[in-house]
Each structure stands twice: as structure tokens, then as C-alpha cells.
Amino acid sequence: MGNSRIKVVVLFGGQSGEHEVSLNSAESVLQAIDYSRYEVETIGISKEGQWFWGITPSEWIKNKSTSKSTQVTLIHDPGNPRFLALDGTSLPDDGRFNLIFPVLHGPLGEDGTIQGLFEVANVPYVGSGVLGSSLGMDKDRMKAVFAYAGLSQAPYLTFLRSEFKLNATKILATIETKLGYPCFIKPANLGSSVGISKAKNRSELIDALSVASTFDRKIVVEQNISGREIEVSVLGNDTPRASIAGEILPAHEFYDYDAKYLDTGSRLVIPAVLDDHILNTLQDMAIKAFKAVEAAGLSRVDFFLTADNKVFINEINTLPGFTKISMYPKLWEASGISYSELIDQLIQLGLERHRDSKDRKISRT
């Protein structure tokens, strides 16, 4: 490419309900990345799934016009992966690059699907691979892996949307008997608290199940855990490390989508006020969860801490938010790693993981 700088493609947008969150995260990354080390190109994925070269998050935040952008596709040539303009126009460096930084949230962005595309094309990228991404997205399978790893978590039930349609009365009774009220109802494969509701009675439970079922065919219902909401950031590949802990004081009854991204009444307490042995427990559990799902690069791990100091893991997020008010970068900043340095380390970890993957054989020849 004739340039000493590493060429990074920042990929954002996507088809999920977290499209707007991705725009804000990507804008923050573009403001913080070290342009003396990295040459940056941007690609936005529309809600319809089209990829546009040169569009910026700020342009899409202001309006959705793509008239000045070039629609592109990724060429799946393991020996020469690159982007190609669909209208035949030339792209800088013939569309070649060194690494993709996916700043995508939700289905088709952090669930292993786009990571599989990168793997097939032999593309270095930031973050977890196919398995880590898919396990981190699917709350049901994530919880099964956490249980296998011996991590304490709230009792839960999982069922399919089709099962609820056929046996609503039985499923409602099972939830009430085994979990009780209040309980949380979640789409299994979604992030940023989209589609999540808290139910305190049967009427609210029915409404919550209806909402969750519009977002996923699989629904997870969790028993309520009364406690503080604590989060820990994890950074690394084979030898990950954990940040200090932060505490969420949500403006709403729980830390929902509006509280995370729209409501300034929510507070992030960094560092969380914790005894040293509790902090050590949280950090150890965060790393254990990271390894359990085979995450890579980055993750944020969420916990509940009860009044009697019992720790319950809630979930892992393998592509956590990068907005200016997001917990993941704030925790690392408080742990001594600036936003710009964090981006640099994530890029280097992505390149490291790609080099490591090239050391394995996938055939006998």
C-alpha cells in the first residue's frame, strides 16, 4: 500500500435495532484514533444491509443520505482480500486494507455472522471470533456455558416463541412457579437492553413476552436479583486482564436502552466502592467468563452484587458500546489506559489474533 501507517476500516451501522448506537460508538472511535499511526477509511452498513464506502457516522446521524457514497462489497479472496466498488469506480489502494474495526452492535454485527465473513475472506479484525461472538450474543447459550464454568448466576428459563403461542398458560405457570415476580424478560439475541422488560405480575409478564418475541424467536426469563449493578471491562486475547469495577446507578428502574444512551440521569460510579476481596472476585469472574465463551480483544462483563456480598454474573458483551458515556472505555481510562491507547491496543490484539490463526492447519496438505 506504500504507506507506513496501518490501514484500518472502521465498519459501523448495521441492520439491527442498535444501528443508532453503532453510529455514536463509531463517531467516538473516529474522534479518538491515532491518525499518525493509522490511515482510516469508513464503511457504513445501512439498515437494508448495503455497504457504503466513505460515509461517516456523523453524516448518517444528521441524515440518511448515501448519494455521495460508493456502494461496495468485500471480495472473498484469502490471498488478496479487498473491497470492490459495485459501480466500477476506483477505491483508494484498490480497496485494500490491513484490518477491519467492526463497531457494530446486535444481530449481524456481534453475533458471529460478520466475523464468519471476515474469517472466510482471511481478514484481520478487532474483537472475538465466530464462537466467542455467537456465545456472547445468545443469552441462553451464554448462560449454559457460564453454568458449565461454575459461575453463579440467577435462575432462568428459556423457551421458543412458537412454544409460547402453543402453550401460553403452561409457560406462564412455569415462570411463576420456578422464578416468581418480579422477573426479567429478554430476547435471547439482542443487546443494549433492547426488548428487555421487568414484569411484576401476570399482565406485565404477558406484555413483556409479547415485546421480547418481536425481537427474537428465543426468549430468556430470569429471576430478579436485588443488588448493585457492577461492570468490569476485559482486554486481551490468550492472557486477558480486567479493569477496575464500575457501578451503574440507573435513572430508570433498570439500566434499559434509554438509561444507557438517552437519559443523562443515569450515573456511572468509577471506581465502584468495593472491598478489595469483592473487587478481586469480580475481576477473576470477568476473566473466567471471557475465557469460557472464548472471547478475544474486548468484552464488558456485568454482575449483580447483593447486600450480603454474593456475586452473580449477568452477561458478557463482546462488542460493548464505545459512546462517550459508555462504561467500557471509561473503566479502562480509570485503570490507566486512555481512549486512544485502548483503540491502539485493540487493533494490535486483532492483528495478533490473525497472525496466531495462520499458525494452524485446516487440512493435511
C-alpha positions, 0 to 999 in steps of 0.5 A, spaced: 500 500 500 506 504 500 504 507 506 507 506 513 501 507 517 496 501 518 490 501 514 484 500 518 476 500 516 472 502 521 465 498 519 459 501 523 451 501 522 448 495 521 441 492 520 439 491 527 435 495 532 442 498 535 444 501 528 443 508 532 448 506 537 453 503 532 453 510 529 455 514 536 460 508 538 463 509 531 463 517 531 467 516 538 472 511 535 473 516 529 474 522 534 479 518 538 484 514 533 491 515 532 491 518 525 499 518 525 499 511 526 493 509 522 490 511 515 482 510 516 477 509 511 469 508 513 464 503 511 457 504 513 452 498 513 445 501 512 439 498 515 437 494 508 444 491 509 448 495 503 455 497 504 457 504 503 464 506 502 466 513 505 460 515 509 461 517 516 457 516 522 456 523 523 453 524 516 448 518 517 446 521 524 444 528 521 441 524 515 440 518 511 443 520 505 448 515 501 448 519 494 455 521 495 457 514 497 460 508 493 456 502 494 461 496 495 462 489 497 468 485 500 471 480 495 472 473 498 479 472 496 484 469 502 490 471 498 488 478 496 482 480 500 479 487 498 473 491 497 470 492 490 466 498 488 459 495 485 459 501 480 466 500 477 469 506 480 476 506 483 477 505 491 483 508 494 489 502 494 484 498 490 480 497 496 485 494 500 486 494 507 490 491 513 484 490 518 477 491 519 474 495 526 467 492 526 463 497 531 457 494 530 452 492 535 446 486 535 444 481 530 449 481 524 454 485 527 456 481 534 453 475 533 458 471 529 455 472 522 460 478 520 466 475 523 464 468 519 465 473 513 471 476 515 474 469 517 472 466 510 475 472 506 482 471 511 481 478 514 484 481 520 479 484 525 478 487 532 474 483 537 472 475 538 471 470 533 465 466 530 464 462 537 466 467 542 461 472 538 455 467 537 456 465 545 456 472 547 450 474 543 445 468 545 443 469 552 441 462 553 447 459 550 451 464 554 448 462 560 449 454 559 456 455 558 457 460 564 453 454 568 458 449 565 464 454 568 461 454 575 459 461 575 453 463 579 448 466 576 440 467 577 435 462 575 432 462 568 428 459 563 428 459 556 423 457 551 421 458 543 416 463 541 412 458 537 412 454 544 409 460 547 403 461 542 402 453 543 402 453 550 401 460 553 398 458 560 403 452 561 409 457 560 406 462 564 405 457 570 412 455 569 415 462 570 411 463 576 412 457 579 420 456 578 422 464 578 416 468 581 415 476 580 418 480 579 422 477 573 426 479 567 424 478 560 429 478 554 430 476 547 435 471 547 439 475 541 439 482 542 443 487 546 443 494 549 437 492 553 433 492 547 426 488 548 428 487 555 422 488 560 421 487 568 414 484 569 411 484 576 405 480 575 401 476 570 399 482 565 406 485 565 409 478 564 404 477 558 406 484 555 413 483 556 413 476 552 409 479 547 415 485 546 421 480 547 418 475 541 418 481 536 425 481 537 427 474 537 424 467 536 428 465 543 426 468 549 430 468 556 426 469 563 430 470 569 429 471 576 430 478 579 436 479 583 436 485 588 443 488 588 448 493 585 449 493 578 457 492 577 461 492 570 468 490 569 471 491 562 476 485 559 482 486 554 486 481 551 486 475 547 490 468 550 492 472 557 486 477 558 486 482 564 480 486 567 479 493 569 477 496 575 469 495 577 464 500 575 457 501 578 451 503 574 446 507 578 440 507 573 435 513 572 430 508 570 428 502 574 433 498 570 439 500 566 434 499 559 436 502 552 434 509 554 438 509 561 444 507 557 444 512 551 438 517 552 437 519 559 443 523 562 440 521 569 443 515 569 450 515 573 456 511 572 460 510 579 468 509 577 471 506 581 465 502 584 466 502 592 468 495 593 472 491 598 478 489 595 476 481 596 469 483 592 473 487 587 478 481 586 472 476 585 469 480 580 475 481 576 477 473 576 469 472 574 470 477 568 476 473 566 473 466 567 467 468 563 471 471 557 475 465 557 469 460 557 465 463 551 472 464 548 472 471 547 478 475 544 480 483 544 474 486 548 468 484 552 464 488 558 462 483 563 456 485 568 454 482 575 449 483 580 452 484 587 447 483 593 447 486 600 450 480 603 456 480 598 454 474 593 456 475 586 452 473 580 454 474 573 449 477 568 452 477 561 458 478 557 458 483 551 463 482 546 462 488 542 460 493 548 458 500 546 464 505 545 459 512 546 462 517 550 458 515 556 459 508 555 462 504 561 467 500 557 472 505 555 471 509 561 473 503 566 479 502 562 481 510 562 480 509 570 485 503 570 490 507 566 489 506 559 486 512 555 481 512 549 486 512 544 491 507 547 485 502 548 483 503 540 491 502 539 491 496 543 485 493 540 487 493 533 494 490 535 490 484 539 486 483 532 492 483 528 495 478 533 489 474 533 490 473 525 497 472 525 496 466 531 490 463 526 495 462 520 499 458 525 494 452 524 492 447 519 485 446 516 487 440 512 493 435 511 496 438 505 
